Amino acid sequence: EFKIENIDVLQYTPNVWDYKVIANIPYYITSPILQKFLYDVEIPAKTMVILMQKDVWDKILSNKSSVLSLFIKKKCSVSQIVIVPNTCFVPPPKVQSSVLKFDYISKYEHVDDKTFLDFIKKCFAQPRKKLLNNLSAFWYSKEHISGVINKYNLWDNIRADDLSLDQIIEIMWEF
């Protein structure tokens, strides 16, 4: 069954168990839309196919971690379908776009969403700072943080953007 809903996407709550989201979304609300359909609804979208601007898909697909890429990778595998040049639009925007496909995964369902989101926001509080300094700003002792970093054979100067999703989750359990 195919159904088009004419409603504010951030106000919409799906009432089916198996649904897909296909959208050309307003670029300025990309993150809220992704959060809505991955975290805020009772039943996450099974698949999303979304046209988004270059700076957003660069962050999602980058080898460097970010709050955005980690919160998506916890819930989805992501693949780029096609790059859409700005010449495909009238009038042409100043940015390139791409269609990304997000497929829901259950691998990290055991990891509490709120705890995870809070932790990654702390890790990236000041992205250019070392993980040690970011986490110590939130009442964790530098000795404890340093011990955790050493336990996982990471270097003392590591920044959050150098960590994989699995490493972030392993470290999170220590706090």
Secondary structure as GFF3:
##gff-version 3
##sequence-region A 1 175
A	DSSP	beta_strand	20	24	.	.	.	ID=ss1
A	DSSP	three_ten_helix	27	29	.	.	.	ID=ss2
A	DSSP	alpha_helix	30	35	.	.	.	ID=ss3
A	DSSP	pi_helix	36	40	.	.	.	ID=ss4
A	DSSP	beta_strand	47	53	.	.	.	ID=ss5
A	DSSP	alpha_helix	54	61	.	.	.	ID=ss6
A	DSSP	alpha_helix	67	73	.	.	.	ID=ss7
A	DSSP	beta_strand	76	84	.	.	.	ID=ss8
A	DSSP	three_ten_helix	86	88	.	.	.	ID=ss9
A	DSSP	beta_strand	97	104	.	.	.	ID=ss10
A	DSSP	alpha_helix	113	123	.	.	.	ID=ss11
A	DSSP	alpha_helix	131	136	.	.	.	ID=ss12
A	DSSP	alpha_helix	142	151	.	.	.	ID=ss13
A	DSSP	three_ten_helix	160	162	.	.	.	ID=ss14
A	DSSP	alpha_helix	165	172	.	.	.	ID=ss15
###
